[in-house]
């Protein structure tokens, strides 16, 4: 055709026709080479970005430049979109450049892209990439101009797309609560020795006392699950519970032959004030005191739980790291109980009275702490290969409702009979509210064993600055007439600290976490 035009046009001399012919041949060769190079580059880019064939574990981010997307342990960010992708047209250089850089600075999805590019769209178990060149713009979906290149789904011309994912973490908690103290509750001594704490008896404390409870392992569990609504924002909830920690002491039908057992107290009836004890099991051995046979059961327990609802917002993200702002609602429950039940019978009448008299002392004290408030903190995770290191630090702020309940009582010989109030507390309930803050820290190391499964080991610490405990509100300064009665009845006890307000102190738990993280 070119030759025909040149031959019929005298304006073009022969050398001009020859030159233009050679130039056009060169131009067609260059266009052909450019097309081949463009096709090769497109194929290589698609393969590099995981769009050809199986997308694999890291279809959206390479292993060394993952966003760390899980709340505690996700080192892969938006992970595992295993599907086959197709393209109907090669994207522009600008779009290719954006794709190449998004693993470092941008989320997978884009908002409001041009009509020539559409974000991934999930359908029939796969992800389809389309361009506006096929004619599938909004309003003409199904047009014959689409042909078969657009598949069965026609995306809108403008869209907001973001990768979402759910996660669930299940952990075994191996935590150690802070040690707790009470007054000495049970004392023991050698046979024939009064179970009192001062000389010459120097009885041993068998149950209770300073830092007597806690400090031992309490096992529990923690569940944490949520949903990432976008690359930048997610919501979740967490619940944890520690199994009840318990300490006990018991002696049954004890005559004192193998040793004395008593409940110690400081006797305000004595002139100088000194140690005394209720004899539960005692054999006189000729000292002129009455013998007692009895049984005693004592127990203390502690249970703790927490429940949270939170949101998380990404503040920073880059190659192998992510930092989120975490905030939401917090609820905690901390409950301690001290229970003591003792019965004793006087089996001699060396003083001429009282043989066969029965006594029962019941101490049932419960301290309950219920926290409602908010939380704010930071979660930072760093990933490299299959390993992820995460640090969670936050503080809970809110109201702590504290209630001390005493169901203590005494059963004394006539004329006293049944009486309210026990050895260490009067009967009743006191409630108060106080502002409480609770710092929390969690450090965790996780390793990926399967594409969506990780195992982790971590350390957790939580402290509440204002907690009600039973031991801080027990008063062992009483008068002996109140405990055993007299011929005229019962003498009222002295004023107790229980009636003057509740005493509180800080309390913490800490320990190891062993967990499994599943990402959906």
Secondary structure, 3 states (H helix, E strand, C coil): CHHHHHHCCCCCCHHHHHHHHHHHHHHHHHHHHHHHHHHHHHHHHHHHCCCCCCCCCCCCCCHHHCCCCCCCCCCCCCCCCCCCCCCCCCCCHHHHHHHHHCCCCCCCCCECCCCCCCCCEEECCEEECCCHHHCCCCCCCCCHHHCCCCCCCCCCCCCECCCCEEEEEEEEEEEEECCEEEEEEEEEECCCCCCCCCCCCCCEEEEEEEEEECCCEEEEEEEEEEEECCCCEEEEEEEEEEEEEEEEEEEEEECCCCCEEEEEEEECCCCCCEEEEEEEEECCCCCCCCCEEEEEEEEEEEEEEEEEEEEEEEEEEECCEEEEEEEEEEEEEEEEEEEEEEEEEECCCCCCCCCCCEEEEEEEEEEEEEEEEEEEEEEEEEEECCEEEEEEEEEEEEEEEEEEEECCEEECCCCCCEEECCCCCCCEEEEEEEEEEEEEEEEEEEEEEECCEEEEEEEEEEEEEEEECCHHHCCCEECHHHHHCECCECCCCCCCHHHHCCCEEEEEEEEEEEEEEEEC
